[in-house]
Each structure stands twice: as structure tokens, then as C-alpha cells.
Amino acid sequence: MSTAVQTASAEVPVGYESVAPPSGKLGVWWFLASEIMVFGGFIGSYVLLRVAHGGWPDQASHVNWRLGAINTLVLVTSSLTMILALNAVRIERRERAARFLLLTVLLGFTFLGVKSIEYTRELSEGFTPSSGMFWSFYYIMTGLHGVHVLGGIVLNAILYIAAVRGTLWSGNRRARVEFAGLYWHFVDVVWIFLFPLLYLA
Amino acid sequence: MKTNEPLGLTAESLDRSSVIVWMWLVGLLGAGMMVFMLPIPRIPTLLLIFGIAGFKATLVIRDYMHLKGEKLMIYAIALTPLLLAIALALVLIPDIVFHH
């Protein structure tokens, strides 16, 4: 192939253009794939052991499903604000993007706040991680999820600061909002399954 | 990421579909809670609750994570661990569920 024939955009010869997704997005999806295995392993073990032990109805009835439902609403709404931030980034509405990133961070803190109220209540009633199989799974799965929410808050806070300072808008940096969004929505999806598993089933 | 959107595209027009998906998610959350509170047998309740959860997750993955517009490679990366996790649970069923 003649090297004189070039694409209009760059130095990539015709026929050698990549059809693969961008490496950044691939990296995020690989990371999410490993997370699927982590949470999938926990959820699978929980379901199997719960079925094998008659459902632990006495232990599972003590969780506060109303607070769990409120947290589901909070996290689903934070997914909306995250996608609204990405939409704003796509059309260079900088202030709007920063505002929605900040809202996402605040909703993340709200989720953790409600969760800490739940933990406080449950621990004060004597339900600790060693109170039974259900409570072991409950604390480890919601705790692990909470750590992921905290990680997402940190990511979004960094993006918010970058958006306010104006450093988010140079080069490919705005793609970071899309990557952080993928992670945040994944955390939301995990909670969508944890809520019925731990609070309603 | 696309940054050069077609002329005339506003944040509002981009946002509309995202808000509609959110309304679906909130509606489905309400439906799940109603199923939970209604006096119906346990097995149908569980099937409905987890069916609704699956639908909600599909909406988030398809519309917010944009999987509906992704390449096959992304599908492969996402689905492989999911299938492995399901397979892990299935192979453990005889040992855990039937031996306890």
C-alpha cells in the first residue's frame, strides 16, 4: 500500500485505521469486568447459602427497607445527574457540566449518609457482622459497595474541580467524564441488585 | 468521545431521553415496592421483584452506559465475567444447596 495515501485526520495509512474502541474506554470496561466477578461472586454465594439455609427470615427482617428504598432513589438520581454532566460536556456547556458533577458528588454523600444511619441503627440493636450469616453478607456486600461509592465520589470531585478550574476541557481530558460515568452507573447497577437481595427478598 | 455534535443540538434535547429513562427507573422502583408490600405469595413476589431489578439494570446499562451503541468487543468484555459468575453459582448448587 502506498504510504502517500493518508487519512485526512492523521498519519494513519488507509486500511490501518483502528476499528477498536478507544483504549481508555476498553480499560474501564476491563476494570468493570473484574468488578462483575467480585460482586458476582459475593451475590452468587449469598443466594446459594441463603437458599440452603431456609432464607434466614428472622435475620433478614431487621433491615430497614424504607431507608434502602430512599438510597435506591438517591443512587438512581445520581446516575441521572452523571449522564446530564456528560451530555453537558459533549456540547461544551461547562458551567452546566460542573453543576451536575457537583450534584452527583452530593448525592453520593447522601447515599453514604443514609447508609451510615442504617449501620448505626443496626449496630445499636446488636446486629454486627458476627451476628449470623445474613449479617456477615449484609455488611461485607454493602460495605464493599459503599467503598465503591466513595471511590466514585472522589473521582467525580476531582472532575468537578478540573471543570471549575478549566483544566477538564483541554485535549482528551473530557473523556474522563465518560469513564467516571461508566464506573458510577456500574455502582448504581450493583445497588439495583443488592437492594432487593438484602432488603426485599 | 464525540465532541462535535450536530448543529442545533442542545443540552435540553440530549437530556430529554436521559430524564425519561430516570422516570422509568423511579416508576419501576415504585412498582417493586408495591409488589413487596402487596399480600401475594412469596415465589411470584420474588420473581416480580428480581424481574423489575433486571429491567432497571438493563435500562441503566443500555441507556446510561451506552451499551446499545457499543462495539461487539465491549459486549464480550462485559458478558464474559457475568457468564462466569453465573456458571460459578450453578456448579456450586449441588454442593451447597443440596448438601446442607
Contacts between the chains, C-beta under 8 A, distances in Angstrom:
chain1	res1	chain2	res2	distance
A	19	B	71	7.7
A	20	B	71	7.3
A	20	B	73	6.5
A	21	B	70	7.2
A	21	B	71	5.4
A	21	B	73	6.3
A	21	B	74	6.0
A	22	B	1	8.0
A	25	B	74	7.5
A	26	B	73	7.5
A	26	B	74	7.7
A	26	B	77	7.4
A	29	B	74	5.4
A	29	B	77	4.7
A	29	B	78	6.3
A	30	B	77	6.1
A	32	B	77	8.0
A	32	B	78	7.0
A	33	B	77	5.1
A	33	B	78	6.4
A	33	B	80	6.8
A	33	B	81	4.6
A	34	B	81	7.2
A	36	B	78	7.3
A	36	B	81	4.1
A	36	B	82	5.6
A	36	B	85	6.4
A	37	B	81	4.6
A	37	B	84	6.6
A	37	B	85	6.0
A	40	B	81	6.6
A	40	B	82	6.6
A	40	B	84	7.6
A	40	B	85	2.7
A	40	B	86	7.5
A	40	B	88	7.4
A	41	B	85	6.3
A	41	B	88	6.6
A	43	B	85	7.6
A	44	B	85	5.8
A	44	B	86	7.4
A	44	B	88	5.7
A	44	B	89	3.5
A	44	B	92	7.4
A	45	B	89	7.8
A	45	B	92	7.8
A	47	B	89	6.7
A	48	B	89	6.1
A	48	B	92	5.7
A	48	B	93	6.5
A	48	B	96	4.5
A	48	B	97	5.9
A	49	B	96	6.4
A	51	B	97	5.4
A	52	B	96	5.2
A	52	B	97	4.7
A	52	B	100	4.0
A	53	B	100	6.6
A	65	B	36	7.2
A	69	B	29	6.9
A	69	B	33	5.8
A	72	B	29	5.6
A	73	B	26	6.7
A	73	B	29	6.3
A	76	B	22	6.7
A	76	B	25	4.7
A	76	B	26	6.6
A	76	B	29	6.8
A	76	B	56	7.8
A	76	B	60	8.0
A	77	B	22	7.0
A	79	B	22	7.5
A	79	B	25	7.7
A	79	B	60	6.1
A	79	B	64	5.5
A	80	B	18	6.2
A	80	B	19	6.9
A	80	B	21	7.8
A	80	B	22	4.1
A	82	B	64	7.5
A	83	B	18	4.6
A	83	B	64	5.0
A	84	B	11	7.9
A	84	B	15	5.6
A	84	B	18	6.1
A	87	B	11	5.8
A	87	B	14	4.0
A	87	B	15	5.5
A	87	B	18	6.6
A	88	B	11	5.5
A	89	B	1	7.9
A	90	B	1	7.1
A	90	B	2	6.3
A	90	B	3	6.4
A	90	B	5	5.9
A	90	B	14	6.8
A	91	B	5	5.3
A	91	B	9	6.3
A	91	B	10	7.2
A	91	B	11	5.7
A	91	B	14	6.9
A	92	B	3	7.4
A	93	B	11	5.2
A	96	B	11	6.0
A	172	B	1	7.9
A	174	B	1	6.5
A	174	B	3	6.9
A	175	B	1	4.5
A	178	B	1	5.1
A	181	B	64	7.4
A	181	B	65	7.7
A	182	B	65	5.6
A	185	B	60	5.4
A	185	B	61	7.4
A	185	B	64	4.6
A	185	B	65	4.8
A	186	B	65	7.3
A	188	B	60	5.7
A	188	B	64	7.8
A	189	B	57	4.8
A	189	B	60	5.3
A	189	B	61	6.2
A	192	B	53	5.4
A	192	B	56	5.0
A	192	B	57	4.9
A	192	B	60	7.0
A	193	B	53	5.7
A	193	B	57	6.7
A	195	B	53	7.4
A	196	B	32	6.8
A	196	B	49	4.7
A	196	B	50	6.0
A	196	B	52	8.0
A	196	B	53	5.0
A	200	B	32	7.2
A	200	B	36	4.9
A	200	B	49	5.4
A	201	B	46	6.0
A	201	B	49	6.9
A	201	B	50	7.9
